[in-house]
Amino acid sequence: MHPFDVEATRKQLSEQGGGYEVVHTSPGLEIGVYVLVAPEPDRQQPHEHDEVYIVLEGSGVLEVEGVQTPLEEGGALFVPAGADHRFTAYEHLALLVIFNGAHSAS
């Protein structure tokens, strides 16, 4: 067992103007908090692991392989490994990110 504070991490990243921080990692799982603040663009590249994004705060659009899906607080979306994706149309967006593997270590 290992507790982690998602809200404190979200607040810290928001105060820093955005970023990504891992709050849990194990051989089969990584959980992180990702904060995007406009006008900074989402520069992520396709990942080698499946992932789920859960919106903690704000709203925006997640484009996956050319398909745009609006997301709001409380919404979630699965992105398969290798899919080209990025967030757009946000002012401030905070997400819980769950990978089915240790993404940052790879």
N, C-alpha and C positions, 0 to 999 in steps of 0.2 A: 504494500500500500504506500502511496505517496501523494499527499494532497498538494494542490496548486491553486493559486488565486488568479483566475481569469480576469476578473474585474480590475484588480490592481495592475495587472500587466497591460490591459487595455488602456487604463488611465495614463500609465507611464509612457506608452508608445504614442498616445494622442498628444501628450505634452511635448514629446520630442519631435513632433511633426510627421509621425508615421513610422512604419517598419514592421519587421517580423521577429517574434521571439518564441522559441520553443519552451513550452511549459511542462512537457512530458515526452520522454523518448524511451523506447524499449525495442527489442528486436523486431516485433511485428507491428509497432504502432508509434506514430509521432503526432502530438497535439501541439498546435501553436496558435498564437494570436497574431493576426495580420491587420494593420491599420493603414489605410490610405487616406491622404489628405490632399485635396485639389490645391494647386494645379499639378502636383506630382503625378506622373502617369504610372500605371501598373506595368512593370517591366518584366514580369515573370515569363519563363519559358516553359514548354511542356515538361511534365515530370514523369519519372519512370514508375511512379506508384499511383494507384487510384487515390482519390481524395474527395472529401466532403467539405463544403463551405457552409457555415451557419452564420447568418447575419446577427451580430450582437447589437449593432447601433448603425443608424443611417439607412441609406438606400442607394441603389445603383443598378447597373446592368452588367451581367456576366455574359460575355460572348464566348461560346464554345464552338470551334470549327465553323464559324460564320453564323451560328444561330444565337440570337440575342434573347436573354431571359431577364426580365426585370426582377429585382430582389428587394425586399423590404425587411425590416427588423422582424426576427422570428422565422424568416424564410431560410430554406436550405437547398443546396443543389449538389448533385454528384457529378464529378468530372473523371472520366476514365483515364488511365495511364496513357501518356503519349499525346493526348488531345491538346491542340493549340487553344489557349484560352487567356482571357484578360478581362479585368473590370474596367468599365467606362461609366460616364454619366453620374459621377459621384461628387459630392462636396466633401463629405467625411464618411468613411465606411470602416467599421470595425467588424472583423470576422473571426470566428473560431474555425481553425483548419485542422482536419483530421486526415492523416495519411495512413495507408495500410502498410507502412514500413518506415524505417528511419530515413526520411527524406534529406535532412540537413547533413547527415553523415555520409551520404553517397555522392 
